[in-house]
Amino acid sequence: MKMQHFDSSTALNDAFAADIAARLQQAIETRGQAVFVVSGGKTPLPLFKALAQTDLDWSKVVITLADDRWLPEQHPDSNEGLVKANLLQHKAAAAHFVSLFDATHQDDAFAGCAVIAERVKGLATFDVLILGMGEDGHTASLFPCSEQIQAGLADNAPDVLAVQPATAPYQRISFSKKRLLDSRQIYIHLVGEKKLTVLQQAEAGPDASEMPIRAILQQQLVPVTVNFAAS
Ligand SMILES: O=C1O[C@H](COP(=O)(O)O)[C@@H](O)[C@H](O)[C@H]1O
């Protein structure tokens, strides 16, 4: 794991956006398209705004989410709504977005999960995956407090699973650890000292079902870079 400390989130976002654009550009040149997987929550908002202004042939970029809350995009807590309002704008408006929500099963992520599995099954290896982390050590929607945590971390897990966290709102849909690790480069994006403390706790302990971010930190298949700023 590579750890990068930045003096400010502005410096982090500028460098991060340039790095992502270079990797997506390289993927387009090598394979004709790039698959870019982002996370929701509050942390990535300024990064999304910076990326939206970045020169790239976005029409060759497929964007999806590592996870989403099972909500229509109009809901203020929908990660899809956040991505559409902040990333899929300006120069990045030409990107193709793959939603993790299905309105025909809008009240039940468990019923809708098969639709999402079908939708994402053709996605190639993720060229760039950005993960966030909650203060409980969850990443994507692999929540330690959920009944689905062992299924999400299993080596034979499906690509996506529905999750009901016990201590966070909304049903979720999440890529499994197995599918998240089918990536060429993983970034963990952290802002705030508290998240750094949580990351250090995660590095120190063995059990990924207690802190699912460990499944990303303690593997050797995919390079991981942590981009951190205190504020
Ligand atoms: O619930 C979620 O939380 C994490 C972390 O969010 P943040 O607001 O602390 O940045 C996020 O990575 C994940 O995508 C989201 O669904």
The ligand as an SDF file (V2000), in Angstrom:
LIG
                    3D

 16 16  0  0  0  0  0  0  0  0999 V2000
  -22.2350    5.1330    2.9640 O   0  0  0  0  0  0  0  0  0  0  0  0
  -21.2480    5.4550    2.3630 C   0  0  0  0  0  0  0  0  0  0  0  0
  -20.1740    5.9350    3.0620 O   0  0  0  0  0  0  0  0  0  0  0  0
  -18.8480    5.8340    2.5730 C   0  0  0  0  0  0  0  0  0  0  0  0
  -18.0420    6.9510    3.2470 C   0  0  0  0  0  0  0  0  0  0  0  0
  -18.7330    8.1740    3.0420 O   0  0  0  0  0  0  0  0  0  0  0  0
  -18.1930    9.6120    3.5500 P   0  0  0  0  0  0  0  0  0  0  0  0
  -19.4160   10.5140    3.5520 O   0  0  0  0  0  0  0  0  0  0  0  0
  -17.6270    9.4160    4.9260 O   0  0  0  0  0  0  0  0  0  0  0  0
  -17.1820   10.0550    2.5520 O   0  0  0  0  0  0  0  0  0  0  0  0
  -18.7910    5.9020    1.0490 C   0  0  0  0  0  0  0  0  0  0  0  0
  -17.5020    5.5660    0.5960 O   0  0  0  0  0  0  0  0  0  0  0  0
  -19.8320    4.9810    0.4300 C   0  0  0  0  0  0  0  0  0  0  0  0
  -19.7870    5.0200   -0.9940 O   0  0  0  0  0  0  0  0  0  0  0  0
  -21.1950    5.4440    0.8860 C   0  0  0  0  0  0  0  0  0  0  0  0
  -22.2370    4.6880    0.3060 O   0  0  0  0  0  0  0  0  0  0  0  0
  1  2  2  0
  2  3  1  0
  2 15  1  0
  3  4  1  0
  4  5  1  0
  4 11  1  0
  5  6  1  0
  6  7  1  0
  7  8  2  0
  7  9  1  0
  7 10  1  0
 11 12  1  0
 11 13  1  0
 13 14  1  0
 13 15  1  0
 15 16  1  0
M  END
$$$$
